[in-house]
Amino acid sequence: MPGFFFSHNNMTELNGKEDCRLAEGKVHKKKQKVFGADLKSYLKCMVPHIESGIQTSNSRNVMLSAEEVIQWSQSLEKLLASQSGQGVFREFLKSEFSEENIEFWLACEDYKKTKSDHLHGKAERIYEEFVQSDAIKQINIDYQMREATAKKAQDPTHTSFDEAQKTVYILMERDSYPRFLKSKSYLNLLNQLQNNTSK
């Protein structure tokens, strides 16, 4: 059986992987105080280019204006009309473990623009992902609406999910949206943009 030959570069790669394993082990052993630093090095190993991803999201924020971010506070409709607003709101909902609401709302918006011959497949996917009782990203609607939406999805039209979408929108508007406007993520972004414009 032939032996293995490692070039110097391959050895460096192996050492890098070993560092990752060590970083992974340290995450569990270290005290809480330095947990953040070790977690960052662990994530760098697990997700290559994580730092460049962070820079990309920050550069997107640069294109935002304080004026646009202030408009988000006028209504949920204005927040969702903004591509950046959708992204920031989605991150907030993730932190509250309720991102299925905006994902369902966006899926319904996309569904309304679907060509008639593709409605059936999309309706089935939305139903399975968000509506059925054991859906992975189950939305918070009552039993009657779940049943009514299931029937409409079997013989789909462009309005099959309108009632469920409206219910989820009202839920976000009354519940998540006011908390979002008071959240650190929104207020920090607004302050950052206002400081940039005042410089």
C-alpha positions as semicolon CSV with decimal commas, in nm:
position;residue;x (nm);y (nm);z (nm)
1;M;0,000;0,000;0,000
2;P;0,154;0,336;-0,099
3;G;0,245;0,581;0,177
4;F;0,099;0,929;0,204
5;F;0,302;1,233;0,117
6;F;0,204;1,573;0,261
7;S;0,341;1,889;0,111
8;H;0,418;2,180;0,344
9;N;0,089;2,349;0,239
10;N;-0,117;2,044;0,329
11;M;0,048;2,028;0,669
12;T;-0,048;2,391;0,729
13;E;-0,406;2,306;0,632
14;L;-0,407;2,013;0,873
15;N;-0,273;2,232;1,153
16;G;-0,551;2,480;1,078
17;K;-0,810;2,203;1,114
18;E;-0,646;2,094;1,438
19;D;-0,671;2,455;1,566
20;C;-1,041;2,446;1,485
21;R;-1,085;2,127;1,685
22;L;-0,895;2,282;1,974
23;A;-1,106;2,599;1,953
24;E;-1,418;2,383;1,953
25;G;-1,301;2,205;2,268
26;K;-1,212;2,531;2,439
27;V;-1,562;2,669;2,389
28;H;-1,693;2,414;2,636
29;K;-1,407;2,432;2,887
30;K;-1,351;2,807;2,923
31;K;-1,523;3,023;3,179
32;Q;-1,814;3,248;3,079
33;K;-1,597;3,565;3,076
34;V;-1,393;3,463;2,771
35;F;-1,668;3,261;2,606
36;G;-1,732;3,527;2,339
37;A;-1,370;3,537;2,218
38;D;-1,346;3,159;2,192
39;L;-1,683;3,135;2,025
40;K;-1,566;3,384;1,760
41;S;-1,254;3,178;1,683
42;Y;-1,466;2,862;1,676
43;L;-1,710;3,022;1,433
44;K;-1,425;3,142;1,214
45;C;-1,319;2,779;1,179
46;M;-1,669;2,648;1,124
47;V;-1,784;2,920;0,885
48;P;-1,509;3,036;0,652
49;H;-1,516;3,405;0,565
50;I;-1,758;3,489;0,847
51;E;-1,586;3,825;0,889
52;S;-1,633;3,919;0,523
53;G;-2,002;3,835;0,561
54;I;-2,025;4,072;0,855
55;Q;-1,860;4,346;0,653
56;T;-2,108;4,292;0,369
57;S;-2,405;4,336;0,600
58;N;-2,248;4,652;0,745
59;S;-2,187;4,796;0,400
60;R;-2,555;4,740;0,325
61;N;-2,637;4,952;0,629
62;V;-2,421;5,232;0,488
63;M;-2,657;5,260;0,192
64;L;-2,950;5,309;0,430
65;S;-3,048;5,661;0,524
66;A;-3,167;5,771;0,867
67;E;-3,476;5,906;0,690
68;E;-3,566;5,561;0,553
69;V;-3,516;5,397;0,891
70;I;-3,735;5,663;1,058
71;Q;-4,008;5,584;0,802
72;W;-4,011;5,224;0,924
73;S;-4,154;5,351;1,252
74;Q;-4,458;5,502;1,076
75;S;-4,620;5,167;0,996
76;L;-4,547;4,798;0,950
77;E;-4,651;4,845;0,588
78;K;-4,367;5,096;0,532
79;L;-4,120;4,868;0,710
80;L;-4,215;4,571;0,489
81;A;-4,212;4,785;0,173
82;S;-3,837;4,833;0,228
83;Q;-3,604;4,548;0,129
84;S;-3,361;4,651;0,405
85;G;-3,649;4,689;0,649
86;Q;-3,759;4,332;0,579
87;G;-3,405;4,208;0,649
88;V;-3,363;4,397;0,978
89;F;-3,714;4,299;1,095
90;R;-3,650;3,936;1,003
91;E;-3,330;3,936;1,214
92;F;-3,530;4,078;1,505
93;L;-3,799;3,810;1,465
94;K;-3,526;3,543;1,459
95;S;-3,409;3,669;1,798
96;E;-3,769;3,619;1,921
97;F;-3,800;3,278;1,750
98;S;-4,092;3,398;1,535
99;E;-3,934;3,452;1,192
100;E;-4,192;3,213;1,041
101;N;-4,438;3,505;1,042
102;I;-4,241;3,727;0,805
103;E;-4,129;3,426;0,599
104;F;-4,494;3,323;0,552
105;W;-4,597;3,682;0,471
106;L;-4,319;3,712;0,209
107;A;-4,404;3,368;0,063
108;C;-4,766;3,486;0,023
109;E;-4,653;3,807;-0,148
110;D;-4,445;3,600;-0,390
111;Y;-4,735;3,355;-0,438
112;K;-4,970;3,634;-0,553
113;K;-4,729;3,713;-0,840
114;T;-4,704;3,349;-0,950
115;K;-4,822;3,243;-1,295
116;S;-5,141;3,036;-1,284
117;D;-4,975;2,716;-1,407
118;H;-4,730;2,725;-1,112
119;L;-4,989;2,799;-0,842
120;H;-5,051;2,438;-0,744
121;G;-4,686;2,357;-0,665
122;K;-4,629;2,680;-0,471
123;A;-4,956;2,645;-0,278
124;E;-4,856;2,294;-0,174
125;R;-4,513;2,411;-0,060
126;I;-4,652;2,705;0,143
127;Y;-4,915;2,480;0,300
128;E;-4,661;2,213;0,398
129;E;-4,403;2,461;0,526
130;F;-4,627;2,700;0,721
131;V;-4,991;2,592;0,754
132;Q;-5,033;2,220;0,820
133;S;-5,054;2,122;1,186
134;D;-4,706;1,963;1,192
135;A;-4,537;2,221;0,967
136;I;-4,171;2,301;1,042
137;K;-4,242;2,676;1,046
138;Q;-4,603;2,659;1,163
139;I;-4,777;2,998;1,177
140;N;-5,005;3,097;1,464
141;I;-5,359;3,070;1,324
142;D;-5,665;2,903;1,476
143;Y;-5,802;2,561;1,381
144;Q;-6,086;2,694;1,163
145;M;-5,854;2,912;0,957
146;R;-5,603;2,627;0,924
147;E;-5,880;2,402;0,787
148;A;-6,019;2,671;0,554
149;T;-5,669;2,749;0,421
150;A;-5,604;2,376;0,365
151;K;-5,920;2,351;0,149
152;K;-5,827;2,662;-0,052
153;A;-5,473;2,530;-0,106
154;Q;-5,610;2,209;-0,262
155;D;-5,777;2,406;-0,541
156;P;-5,546;2,709;-0,545
157;T;-5,621;3,058;-0,669
158;H;-5,416;3,376;-0,622
159;T;-5,619;3,453;-0,307
160;S;-5,588;3,111;-0,137
161;F;-5,369;3,241;0,147
162;D;-5,510;3,594;0,181
163;E;-5,701;3,538;0,506
164;A;-5,413;3,358;0,677
165;Q;-5,169;3,623;0,552
166;K;-5,390;3,902;0,689
167;T;-5,409;3,727;1,029
168;V;-5,030;3,689;1,046
169;Y;-4,984;4,054;0,939
170;I;-5,215;4,174;1,220
171;L;-5,029;3,951;1,467
172;M;-4,695;4,105;1,365
173;E;-4,844;4,457;1,366
174;R;-4,989;4,428;1,718
175;D;-4,724;4,212;1,878
176;S;-4,375;4,201;1,722
177;Y;-4,367;4,538;1,543
178;P;-4,407;4,759;1,856
179;R;-4,135;4,556;2,030
180;F;-3,912;4,591;1,723
181;L;-3,939;4,972;1,739
182;K;-3,821;4,964;2,103
183;S;-3,550;4,704;2,036
184;K;-3,177;4,769;2,057
185;S;-3,130;4,648;1,699
186;Y;-3,362;4,917;1,562
187;L;-3,258;5,200;1,795
188;N;-2,885;5,130;1,752
189;L;-2,918;5,126;1,373
190;L;-3,111;5,454;1,380
191;N;-2,858;5,619;1,614
192;Q;-2,567;5,498;1,403
193;L;-2,720;5,641;1,085
194;Q;-2,813;5,972;1,252
195;N;-2,458;6,007;1,385
196;N;-2,315;5,937;1,038
197;T;-2,532;6,207;0,878
198;S;-2,454;6,464;1,148
199;K;-2,075;6,420;1,094
